Amino acid sequence: MTTNIDTVDVCCVALELSKTSWVCAFAVPGDNKATAHKIKARDVDRLISILNSSKTKAEHQLSRPLRIVLCYEVGYDGFWLARLLMARGIRTVVFDPASFLMPRRGRRAKTDRLDAEGMTRTLRTWLSGDREVARDVLIPSVEQECGFHGS
């Protein structure tokens, strides 16, 4: 069960994942612009380093402790990353990519950076209680994801 949270102290992070690279967008509370970082795909150590340094910088700027909530769209990578991040204490939300509300008029630019930045705003709205903007998916255990059945 998901509950609404006050996002005033939440840094919203979105990952745009591909086979060769990841874009990590980090949005500080109260700032509509996210900072984007491009890293090699599956470089979790670099991702954690970016999260820690960005959070420390934001806490220093805002003079208060902050939390991180990270999201990404379920895709070819599956759920291993969500399980790893949660094991490291990072709240992680995995969204169904088909569930995002999209503007009905006009063309919009499409880049991984813009998608990741937009997803930070979607995450903040979703965390605040508007579940119409996107739908999260249940993060399965390794056994559930791989179809293993214990005897």
Rosetta blueprint (number, residue, H / E / L):
1 M L
2 T L
3 T L
4 N L
5 I L
6 D L
7 T H
8 V H
9 D H
10 V E
11 C E
12 C E
13 V E
14 A E
15 L E
16 E E
17 L E
18 S L
19 K L
20 T L
21 S E
22 W E
23 V E
24 C E
25 A E
26 F E
27 A E
28 V L
29 P L
30 G L
31 D L
32 N L
33 K L
34 A L
35 T E
36 A E
37 H E
38 K E
39 I E
40 K E
41 A L
42 R L
43 D L
44 V H
45 D H
46 R H
47 L H
48 I H
49 S H
50 I H
51 L H
52 N H
53 S H
54 S H
55 K H
56 T H
57 K H
58 A H
59 E H
60 H H
61 Q H
62 L H
63 S L
64 R L
65 P L
66 L L
67 R E
68 I E
69 V E
70 L E
71 C E
72 Y E
73 E E
74 V L
75 G L
76 Y L
77 D L
78 G L
79 F L
80 W H
81 L H
82 A H
83 R H
84 L H
85 L H
86 M H
87 A H
88 R L
89 G L
90 I L
91 R E
92 T E
93 V E
94 V E
95 F E
96 D L
97 P H
98 A H
99 S H
100 F L
101 L L
102 M L
103 P L
104 R L
105 R L
106 G L
107 R L
108 R L
109 A L
110 K L
111 T L
112 D H
113 R H
114 L H
115 D H
116 A H
117 E H
118 G H
119 M H
120 T H
121 R H
122 T H
123 L H
124 R H
125 T H
126 W H
127 L H
128 S L
129 G L
130 D L
131 R L
132 E L
133 V L
134 A L
135 R L
136 D E
137 V L
138 L L
139 I L
140 P L
141 S L
142 V H
143 E H
144 Q H
145 E H
146 C H
147 G L
148 F L
149 H L
150 G L
151 S L
